[in-house]
Amino acid sequence: MLGYGSTLRNVGKFDKAIAILRSGARTYPRDKSFLVFLALTLHSAGKKTEALRIALKVISDLDKHDLTIRRYRRSLAHYRRTLNSQ
């Protein structure tokens, strides 16, 4: 689900990506990576306030031992660099 939602985001199908990623976040509530990619998608869709709200929630709830987000470290670093160049 995460890969599919991320792919939809990358091809500009934001509404569908948002729906998939929200569904994944509900289905797998302990896997915070769905929320991170949802925040990226919301940002891409121009919903910056909601994106920031979700990102801040993930950050504030983050456990340093949580591997669900760390496994996407390279991808997230790439997206961060992309945002920095805009």
C-alpha positions as CSV (number, residue, x, y, z in Angstrom):
1,M,0.0,0.0,0.0
2,L,2.8,2.4,0.9
3,G,4.6,1.8,-2.4
4,Y,1.4,2.2,-4.4
5,G,0.5,5.4,-2.6
6,S,4.0,6.8,-3.1
7,T,4.0,5.9,-6.8
8,L,0.6,7.6,-7.3
9,R,2.0,10.7,-5.6
10,N,5.1,10.6,-7.9
11,V,2.8,10.5,-11.0
12,G,0.6,13.3,-9.8
13,K,-2.5,11.3,-8.8
14,F,-2.7,13.0,-5.4
15,D,-6.3,12.4,-4.5
16,K,-6.0,8.6,-5.0
17,A,-2.6,8.6,-3.3
18,I,-4.1,10.4,-0.3
19,A,-6.9,7.9,-0.1
20,I,-4.5,4.9,-0.3
21,L,-2.1,6.3,2.3
22,R,-4.9,7.3,4.7
23,S,-6.3,3.7,4.4
24,G,-2.8,2.3,5.1
25,A,-2.5,4.5,8.2
26,R,-5.8,3.2,9.5
27,T,-5.0,-0.4,8.7
28,Y,-1.5,-0.3,10.1
29,P,-1.6,2.4,12.8
30,R,1.8,1.4,14.3
31,D,3.6,2.0,11.0
32,K,4.2,5.7,11.0
33,S,5.7,5.6,7.5
34,F,2.2,5.9,6.1
35,L,1.7,9.2,7.8
36,V,5.1,10.5,6.6
37,F,4.3,9.7,3.0
38,L,0.7,11.0,3.5
39,A,2.3,14.3,4.7
40,L,4.5,14.4,1.5
41,T,1.5,13.7,-0.7
42,L,-0.6,16.4,1.0
43,H,2.2,18.9,0.6
44,S,2.5,18.0,-3.1
45,A,-1.3,18.4,-3.4
46,G,-1.0,22.0,-2.0
47,K,-2.5,21.0,1.4
48,K,0.5,22.4,3.3
49,T,-1.1,23.0,6.7
50,E,-2.5,19.5,7.0
51,A,0.8,18.1,5.8
52,L,2.7,20.0,8.4
53,R,0.2,19.0,11.1
54,I,0.7,15.3,10.3
55,A,4.5,15.7,10.1
56,L,4.7,17.4,13.4
57,K,2.5,14.7,15.0
58,V,4.8,12.0,13.7
59,I,7.9,13.8,15.0
60,S,6.4,14.4,18.4
61,D,5.3,10.8,18.7
62,L,8.5,9.4,17.3
63,D,10.3,6.6,19.2
64,K,14.0,6.4,18.5
65,H,13.7,2.7,18.2
66,D,10.9,2.9,15.6
67,L,12.1,1.1,12.5
68,T,9.0,1.8,10.4
69,I,10.3,5.2,9.3
70,R,14.0,4.6,9.4
71,R,13.8,2.0,6.6
72,Y,12.7,4.9,4.3
73,R,15.6,7.1,5.3
74,R,17.1,7.3,1.8
75,S,13.8,8.1,0.1
76,L,12.9,10.7,2.7
77,A,16.4,12.3,2.4
78,H,15.8,12.5,-1.4
79,Y,12.4,14.2,-0.9
80,R,13.9,16.6,1.6
81,R,16.6,17.6,-0.9
82,T,13.9,18.1,-3.6
83,L,12.0,20.4,-1.2
84,N,15.1,22.3,-0.4
85,S,15.7,23.0,-4.1
86,Q,12.3,24.5,-4.7
